[in-house]
Amino acid sequence: MIEYIGVDIGGTNIRVGYIDENEKMYLVHKESTLENVLTSEDLYNKIKELIKKVPHYEEAKAIGIGIPGAIKNLKEIMTSRNLPLLLNFPLVERLEAEFNKKVYIENDAKVATLAEAVKGAGKKSEIVCYVTISTGLGGGIAINKHIYYGANGVGGYFSRMILDGENMSEHVISGTSLINKVQDKGLENITCAAEIFESSNNIAVEIVKEFKRNLTNLLLNISITINPHVVVLGGGVMKSKKYFLEDVNSMFKEKVHSFAKDMEIKVAELEEPGVLGAALIAKDMNNK
């Protein structure tokens, strides 16, 4: 029986599904985000119609939506480089009027954090940090299966953590940053992060070494500031984990503070954390 609807709106695809009373997720539909979409109204209509594809959508208690970008108070999209059509668009208000139920929106990395904390690699842990390394870098913190926001909503914005005294983590760890580095050094034929990890070129090898150091430092900073039980690593760059994760684990264990040495580093387990996390956000907020 349907309980909560989850929508994962990415720059490439939209996925919609729902969870039942046991928090089991059912993926209903996946569709290209911007196909036949020219305006904000077009995108809104696509989201609305996809929600209506969920069986018995009228019976859902609430709707949760994950969106790339900064979200304020689970209602307002403040920034979204990947989906500028939604900026200044009253998405929550329009959907609540259409479906006559509460709608909550949240950053896509934060909903994935909740999914991994409740049903994924962090399900057995009390304090879970999630870091997604993909085109950009995102993350979140879950404590006792609830998202931790901090005083002003920026808790868990690991992308802005300074690693080398100057650069934010997303500028030295993300897939985009890796590609920019190799292309700046003349390897213009490399167009994706996986090719960098697979390359035997000396320039690529050095950039991978630097990536390992930076990722290790990010984990060390998290271990001593948040002191979680586990950090879950997800995102597209993790498809190349065989080239770096073992070394990162070793360097982390060598340098970690003795009080934080039990922190685990795990790989994300869920295939659709966005849909599940969005539905769980809706459930969490609806029950408050």
C-alpha positions as CSV (number, residue, x, y, z in Angstrom):
1,M,0.0,0.0,0.0
2,I,1.4,3.4,-0.9
3,E,2.5,5.6,1.9
4,Y,4.8,8.4,0.5
5,I,5.8,9.4,-3.0
6,G,9.5,10.2,-3.9
7,V,10.7,12.1,-6.9
8,D,14.4,12.4,-7.9
9,I,14.8,15.3,-10.3
10,G,18.3,15.3,-11.8
11,G,19.8,17.3,-14.6
12,T,19.6,14.3,-16.9
13,N,16.6,12.2,-15.6
14,I,13.6,12.3,-13.4
15,R,12.7,9.2,-11.4
16,V,9.5,8.7,-9.5
17,G,8.4,6.0,-7.1
18,Y,6.9,5.4,-3.7
19,I,7.4,3.6,-0.4
20,D,4.9,1.4,1.4
21,E,4.2,1.2,5.1
22,N,7.4,-0.9,5.6
23,E,9.5,1.6,3.7
24,K,10.0,-0.7,0.8
25,M,10.6,1.3,-2.3
26,Y,8.9,0.8,-5.7
27,L,10.4,2.6,-8.7
28,V,7.5,3.6,-11.0
29,H,9.0,5.6,-13.9
30,K,12.2,7.2,-15.3
31,E,12.2,9.9,-18.0
32,S,14.6,12.4,-19.5
33,T,14.3,15.7,-17.5
34,L,14.6,18.2,-20.3
35,E,13.1,16.2,-23.3
36,N,10.3,18.4,-24.8
37,V,11.0,20.9,-22.0
38,L,11.6,24.6,-22.9
39,T,10.1,26.5,-20.0
40,S,9.6,26.3,-16.2
41,E,5.9,25.5,-16.9
42,D,6.9,22.6,-19.2
43,L,9.1,21.1,-16.5
44,Y,6.4,21.6,-13.8
45,N,3.9,19.8,-16.0
46,K,6.3,17.0,-16.6
47,I,6.8,16.5,-12.8
48,K,3.1,16.7,-12.2
49,E,2.3,14.1,-14.8
50,L,5.0,11.7,-13.6
51,I,3.6,11.9,-10.1
52,K,0.3,10.9,-11.5
53,K,1.8,7.7,-12.9
54,V,2.2,6.4,-9.4
55,P,-0.5,3.9,-8.7
56,H,-3.1,5.3,-6.2
57,Y,-1.1,8.5,-5.9
58,E,-4.1,10.2,-4.4
59,E,-3.7,8.0,-1.3
60,A,-0.1,9.1,-0.5
61,K,0.3,11.0,2.7
62,A,2.9,13.4,1.3
63,I,5.4,13.9,-1.5
64,G,9.2,14.4,-1.2
65,I,11.4,15.7,-4.0
66,G,15.2,15.7,-4.3
67,I,16.7,18.5,-6.4
68,P,20.3,19.5,-7.1
69,G,21.1,22.8,-5.5
70,A,20.6,24.7,-2.3
71,I,17.2,24.4,-0.7
72,K,15.8,26.6,2.1
73,N,13.3,25.4,4.6
74,L,12.3,22.4,2.4
75,K,10.3,24.8,0.2
76,E,12.5,27.3,-1.7
77,I,15.2,26.5,-4.4
78,M,17.9,29.0,-3.7
79,T,20.5,27.8,-6.3
80,S,20.5,25.1,-8.9
81,R,23.1,25.2,-11.6
82,N,21.8,22.0,-13.1
83,L,18.1,23.0,-13.2
84,P,17.9,26.8,-13.6
85,L,14.3,26.5,-14.9
86,L,13.2,25.8,-11.3
87,L,14.8,28.9,-9.8
88,N,12.1,31.4,-8.6
89,F,9.4,28.9,-9.6
90,P,6.8,28.2,-6.9
91,L,7.1,24.4,-7.3
92,V,6.0,23.5,-3.8
93,E,3.0,25.8,-3.8
94,R,1.8,24.6,-7.3
95,L,2.2,20.9,-6.4
96,E,0.5,21.2,-3.1
97,A,-2.5,22.9,-4.7
98,E,-2.6,20.3,-7.5
99,F,-2.4,17.2,-5.2
100,N,-3.9,18.6,-2.0
101,K,-1.1,17.2,0.2
102,K,2.2,18.5,1.7
103,V,5.2,18.6,-0.6
104,Y,8.8,18.8,0.7
105,I,11.9,19.5,-1.5
106,E,15.4,18.9,-0.4
107,N,19.0,18.8,-1.9
108,D,19.6,15.6,-3.8
109,A,22.7,14.7,-1.7
110,K,20.8,15.1,1.5
111,V,18.0,12.8,0.4
112,A,20.6,10.3,-0.6
113,T,22.2,10.7,2.8
114,L,18.9,9.8,4.5
115,A,18.4,6.8,2.2
116,E,21.8,5.3,2.9
117,A,21.4,6.0,6.6
118,V,18.0,4.3,6.8
119,K,18.3,1.5,4.3
120,G,21.8,1.5,2.9
121,A,25.4,1.2,4.0
122,G,24.8,3.2,7.2
123,K,21.6,1.4,8.3
124,K,23.3,-0.1,11.4
125,S,25.0,3.2,12.5
126,E,23.7,6.1,14.6
127,I,25.8,8.9,13.0
128,V,26.2,8.7,9.2
129,C,28.0,11.0,6.9
130,Y,27.4,10.7,3.1
131,V,29.7,12.1,0.4
132,T,28.8,11.8,-3.2
133,I,31.7,12.3,-5.7
134,S,30.4,12.9,-9.1
135,T,30.3,15.9,-11.5
136,G,30.4,17.9,-8.3
137,L,30.7,17.0,-4.7
138,G,27.8,16.9,-2.2
139,G,27.0,15.3,1.1
140,G,25.0,15.3,4.3
141,I,24.8,14.1,7.9
142,A,22.1,11.8,9.4
143,I,21.8,11.3,13.1
144,N,19.5,8.7,14.5
145,K,18.0,8.4,11.0
146,H,17.2,12.1,10.6
147,I,19.0,14.7,8.5
148,Y,21.1,17.1,10.6
149,Y,20.9,20.6,9.2
150,G,23.0,22.7,11.7
151,A,22.0,26.2,12.9
152,N,21.4,27.6,9.4
153,G,20.8,24.6,7.2
154,V,24.4,24.2,5.9
155,G,25.3,21.2,8.1
156,G,27.0,18.6,5.9
157,Y,28.0,20.9,3.0
158,F,31.3,19.0,2.7
159,S,31.7,20.5,-0.8
160,R,32.8,23.8,0.9
161,M,35.3,22.3,3.3
162,I,38.7,23.8,2.7
163,L,41.4,21.1,2.2
164,D,44.6,22.8,1.3
165,G,44.3,26.2,2.9
166,E,42.7,27.6,-0.2
167,N,40.5,25.3,-2.3
168,M,37.1,23.9,-1.4
169,S,36.8,20.1,-1.7
170,E,34.5,20.2,-4.8
171,H,37.3,22.1,-6.6
172,V,39.9,19.4,-6.0
173,I,38.0,16.1,-5.6
174,S,35.0,16.2,-8.0
175,G,34.9,14.6,-11.4
176,T,34.8,18.0,-13.0
177,S,37.9,19.2,-11.1
178,L,39.9,16.1,-12.2
179,I,39.0,16.6,-15.9
180,N,39.8,20.3,-15.7
181,K,43.2,19.5,-14.2
182,V,44.3,17.0,-16.8
183,Q,43.0,19.2,-19.7
184,D,44.8,22.2,-18.3
185,K,48.0,20.1,-18.4
186,G,47.5,19.2,-22.0
187,L,45.6,16.0,-21.9
188,E,42.6,17.4,-23.8
189,N,41.6,14.0,-25.1
190,I,40.5,12.9,-21.7
191,T,36.8,13.8,-21.2
192,C,35.7,11.7,-18.2
193,A,37.1,11.0,-14.7
194,A,37.3,7.2,-15.3
195,E,39.8,7.7,-18.1
196,I,42.1,9.6,-15.6
197,F,42.2,6.7,-13.2
198,E,42.8,4.2,-15.9
199,S,45.6,6.2,-17.6
200,S,49.3,5.4,-17.2
201,N,50.3,8.9,-18.3
202,N,52.5,10.6,-15.7
203,I,50.4,13.6,-15.6
204,A,47.2,11.6,-14.9
205,V,49.1,9.4,-12.3
206,E,50.1,12.5,-10.4
207,I,46.6,13.9,-10.4
208,V,45.3,10.7,-9.1
209,K,47.8,10.8,-6.3
210,E,46.7,14.3,-5.4
211,F,43.1,13.2,-5.5
212,K,43.8,10.4,-3.1
213,R,45.5,12.9,-0.7
214,N,42.6,15.3,-0.9
215,L,40.0,12.7,-0.4
216,T,41.9,11.3,2.6
217,N,42.1,14.8,4.1
218,L,38.4,15.3,3.6
219,L,37.7,12.1,5.5
220,L,40.2,13.0,8.2
221,N,38.4,16.4,8.7
222,I,35.0,14.7,8.8
223,S,36.3,12.1,11.3
224,I,37.5,14.8,13.8
225,T,34.7,17.4,13.3
226,I,31.6,15.2,13.0
227,N,33.1,12.0,14.5
228,P,30.6,9.8,12.7
229,H,30.4,6.0,13.0
230,V,30.6,5.7,9.2
231,V,31.2,7.8,6.1
232,V,29.4,6.4,3.0
233,L,31.0,7.3,-0.4
234,G,28.7,7.4,-3.4
235,G,28.5,9.1,-6.8
236,G,29.8,8.3,-10.3
237,V,33.5,8.6,-9.5
238,M,33.2,5.7,-7.1
239,K,32.8,3.5,-10.2
240,S,36.6,3.8,-10.3
241,K,37.1,2.9,-6.6
242,K,39.4,0.0,-7.4
243,Y,42.0,2.6,-8.4
244,F,42.0,4.6,-5.2
245,L,39.8,3.4,-2.3
246,E,42.3,0.9,-0.8
247,D,45.1,3.5,-0.7
248,V,42.7,6.1,0.8
249,N,41.7,3.7,3.5
250,S,45.4,3.0,4.3
251,M,46.4,6.7,4.4
252,F,43.3,7.4,6.6
253,K,44.2,4.8,9.1
254,E,47.8,6.1,9.3
255,K,46.8,9.6,10.1
256,V,43.4,9.4,11.9
257,H,43.2,10.6,15.5
258,S,43.1,7.6,17.9
259,F,39.7,8.6,19.2
260,A,38.2,8.5,15.7
261,K,40.0,5.4,14.4
262,D,36.9,3.2,14.5
263,M,35.2,5.3,11.9
264,E,34.3,3.1,8.9
265,I,34.5,4.1,5.3
266,K,31.9,2.3,3.2
267,V,30.7,2.4,-0.4
268,A,27.1,3.4,-1.0
269,E,24.8,0.4,-1.5
270,L,21.5,1.7,-2.9
271,E,20.7,1.9,-6.6
272,E,18.0,4.6,-6.3
273,P,18.9,6.6,-3.2
274,G,17.3,9.7,-4.6
275,V,13.7,8.3,-4.9
276,L,13.9,6.5,-1.6
277,G,15.5,9.4,0.2
278,A,12.9,11.8,-1.1
279,A,10.1,9.6,0.1
280,L,11.7,9.2,3.5
281,I,12.1,13.0,3.8
282,A,8.4,13.3,3.2
283,K,7.7,10.7,5.8
284,D,10.1,12.2,8.3
285,M,8.6,15.7,8.0
286,N,5.0,14.5,7.8
287,N,5.4,12.7,11.2
288,K,6.8,15.7,13.0
